[in-house]
Amino acid sequence: QVQLVESGGGLVQPGGSLRLSCAASGFAFRSSGMSWYRQAPGNERELVAVINTFGSSTYYADSVKGRFTISRDNAKNTMYLQMNSLQHDDTCVYYCSAWDFWGQGTQVTVSS
């Protein structure tokens, strides 16, 4: 059974940082490209970042480039999203994804 469990969300002030984690199980994590998406109320889900199987290649949406860093630890079957310089527009539910599978999401709220 595939499971993707996000954690690390919360309330943070503008300019602050958070680190999201995605714990994966039930599939070949080391052989899977992984992604982070996010969705704000009333908006479509948007791609935030992608990382390849070895972690040697990444992609970022323009809106987060230079502020967010995606990484993975294949020994721990876990993917991360380090988010720095957070802005109000980053307020969303963040989801991790592999193949056609999704986690339940973790809420990130940026507010003063």
C-alpha positions as CSV (number, residue, x, y, z in Angstrom):
1,Q,0.0,0.0,0.0
2,V,1.5,3.3,-1.1
3,Q,1.7,6.0,1.6
4,L,2.9,9.5,1.3
5,V,2.8,11.4,4.6
6,E,3.6,15.1,4.7
7,S,4.6,16.9,7.8
8,G,6.3,20.2,8.9
9,G,3.6,22.7,7.9
10,G,2.4,25.4,10.3
11,L,2.1,29.1,10.8
12,V,5.1,31.3,10.1
13,Q,5.7,35.1,9.7
14,P,6.6,36.6,6.4
15,G,10.3,36.1,5.8
16,G,10.4,33.0,7.9
17,S,11.3,29.4,7.0
18,L,9.8,26.0,7.2
19,R,11.0,22.6,6.3
20,L,8.4,20.1,4.9
21,S,9.0,16.4,4.9
22,C,7.3,13.6,2.9
23,A,7.7,10.1,4.3
24,A,7.1,7.5,1.6
25,S,6.4,3.8,1.8
26,G,4.8,1.0,-0.2
27,F,6.7,1.6,-3.4
28,A,10.3,1.8,-4.8
29,F,11.1,5.3,-3.5
30,R,14.7,5.1,-4.8
31,S,13.4,4.5,-8.3
32,S,10.8,7.3,-8.3
33,G,11.0,10.9,-9.2
34,M,9.2,13.0,-6.6
35,S,7.3,16.2,-6.6
36,W,5.9,18.9,-4.4
37,Y,2.7,20.6,-5.3
38,R,0.6,23.2,-3.6
39,Q,-3.0,24.5,-3.7
40,A,-4.5,27.6,-2.3
41,P,-8.3,27.8,-1.7
42,G,-10.1,28.4,-5.0
43,N,-7.0,27.8,-7.1
44,E,-5.8,24.9,-9.1
45,R,-3.1,22.7,-7.7
46,E,0.3,23.9,-9.0
47,L,3.7,22.2,-9.3
48,V,6.3,23.6,-6.9
49,A,9.4,21.5,-7.4
50,V,10.6,18.2,-8.8
51,I,13.5,16.0,-8.0
52,N,14.9,13.0,-9.8
53,T,15.7,9.6,-8.4
54,F,19.3,10.4,-7.4
55,G,18.6,14.0,-6.3
56,S,21.0,15.2,-9.0
57,S,18.4,17.1,-11.0
58,T,15.7,19.5,-9.8
59,Y,13.1,21.8,-11.2
60,Y,11.4,24.8,-9.5
61,A,8.5,26.9,-10.4
62,D,9.5,30.5,-11.1
63,S,7.5,31.6,-8.1
64,V,9.7,29.7,-5.6
65,K,13.1,29.6,-7.4
66,G,15.9,30.8,-5.2
67,R,13.8,30.5,-2.0
68,F,12.8,26.8,-1.9
69,T,15.1,23.8,-2.0
70,I,13.9,20.2,-2.7
71,S,16.0,17.3,-1.6
72,R,15.7,13.6,-0.7
73,D,17.2,11.0,1.5
74,N,16.8,7.6,-0.2
75,A,18.1,5.8,2.8
76,K,15.2,7.2,4.8
77,N,12.6,7.1,2.0
78,T,11.9,10.8,2.7
79,M,11.7,13.9,0.6
80,Y,12.1,17.5,1.9
81,L,11.2,21.0,0.9
82,Q,13.1,23.7,2.6
83,M,11.2,26.9,2.3
84,N,12.9,30.2,3.0
85,S,11.9,33.9,2.7
86,L,8.2,32.8,2.9
87,Q,5.6,35.2,1.6
88,H,1.9,35.6,2.0
89,D,1.4,34.1,-1.4
90,D,3.0,30.9,-0.2
91,T,0.0,30.2,2.0
92,C,-1.3,26.8,0.6
93,V,-1.7,23.2,1.3
94,Y,1.4,21.5,0.2
95,Y,1.3,17.9,-1.2
96,C,4.0,15.4,-2.1
97,S,3.5,13.2,-5.1
98,A,5.0,10.2,-6.7
99,W,3.6,8.6,-9.9
100,D,-0.2,8.9,-9.5
101,F,-0.1,8.9,-5.7
102,W,-0.6,11.9,-3.4
103,G,-0.2,12.6,0.3
104,Q,-2.9,14.2,2.4
105,G,-1.2,17.5,2.4
106,T,0.2,19.8,5.1
107,Q,-1.0,23.4,5.6
108,V,1.4,26.3,5.4
109,T,0.2,29.7,6.5
110,V,2.3,32.8,6.2
111,S,0.9,35.6,8.3
112,S,2.0,38.3,10.6
